[in-house]
Amino acid sequence: MTTSQKHRLFCSEPMGDKSVYTLPGIGLVLGGRLEKIGIFKARDVLGRFLVLGMDEWKYKSWLRDSCGANAKQQRDCYNCLKEWTNNNL
């Protein structure tokens, strides 16, 4: 599996106060949609990932339903959060 520079950068740093836009797969359009439903920070998306038990199908379905992410965007975001949690939690 190859990862993007955005993925590598995200996974190499603590969560901190990162914007939702720093997540791989989340750009201006999806980030704006997430903000419209009150999700502004990457930690909020991580929280949803954890609440859903880090279950791939549930998380990708949530991301699709909440902001309209396509399959690639879902996969990029899921893989990043999975790697980040494996390395940091």
C-alpha positions in Angstrom: 0.0 0.0 0.0 1.3 3.4 -0.9 0.4 6.4 1.1 0.1 10.1 0.2 2.3 12.8 1.7 -0.8 14.1 3.5 -1.2 10.6 5.1 2.5 10.4 6.1 2.4 13.9 7.6 -0.8 13.3 9.5 0.5 10.0 11.0 3.9 11.5 12.0 2.4 14.1 14.4 0.3 14.1 17.5 -3.4 14.7 17.0 -3.3 18.1 18.7 -5.7 20.7 17.3 -5.6 19.6 13.7 -8.3 20.8 11.3 -10.6 18.2 9.7 -9.0 19.3 6.4 -5.7 17.7 7.4 -7.2 14.2 7.1 -6.4 12.3 4.0 -9.5 12.0 1.8 -11.0 15.1 3.2 -10.6 18.2 1.1 -12.4 21.5 0.8 -15.8 20.1 -0.2 -16.0 17.2 2.3 -14.4 19.3 5.0 -17.0 22.0 4.5 -19.8 19.4 4.7 -18.4 18.0 8.0 -18.2 21.6 9.4 -21.8 22.1 8.5 -22.7 19.2 10.8 -20.5 20.5 13.6 -17.3 18.5 13.0 -14.4 21.0 12.8 -11.4 19.0 14.1 -9.6 15.8 13.1 -10.0 14.7 16.8 -13.8 14.8 16.3 -13.5 12.4 13.3 -11.1 10.2 15.3 -13.7 10.2 18.1 -16.4 8.9 15.7 -13.9 6.3 14.4 -13.3 5.1 18.0 -17.0 5.1 18.9 -17.7 2.9 15.9 -15.1 0.4 17.3 -12.7 1.2 14.5 -14.9 -1.0 12.3 -14.0 -0.4 8.7 -17.5 -0.9 7.3 -19.3 1.2 9.9 -16.7 4.0 9.7 -16.8 4.2 5.9 -20.6 4.1 5.9 -20.7 7.0 8.4 -18.2 9.0 6.3 -20.3 8.4 3.2 -23.6 9.3 4.9 -22.3 12.3 6.8 -20.4 14.1 4.0 -20.8 12.1 0.8 -17.3 10.7 0.7 -16.6 8.3 -2.2 -14.9 4.9 -1.9 -11.4 6.3 -2.3 -11.9 9.2 0.1 -13.4 6.7 2.7 -10.5 4.4 2.3 -7.8 7.1 2.5 -9.3 8.5 5.7 -9.9 5.1 7.3 -6.4 3.9 6.5 -4.9 7.0 8.0 -6.9 6.9 11.2 -6.2 3.2 11.6 -2.4 3.8 11.2 -2.6 6.8 13.6 -4.4 4.8 16.3 -2.1 1.8 15.9 0.9 4.1 16.4 -0.5 6.4 19.2 -3.1 4.6 21.2 
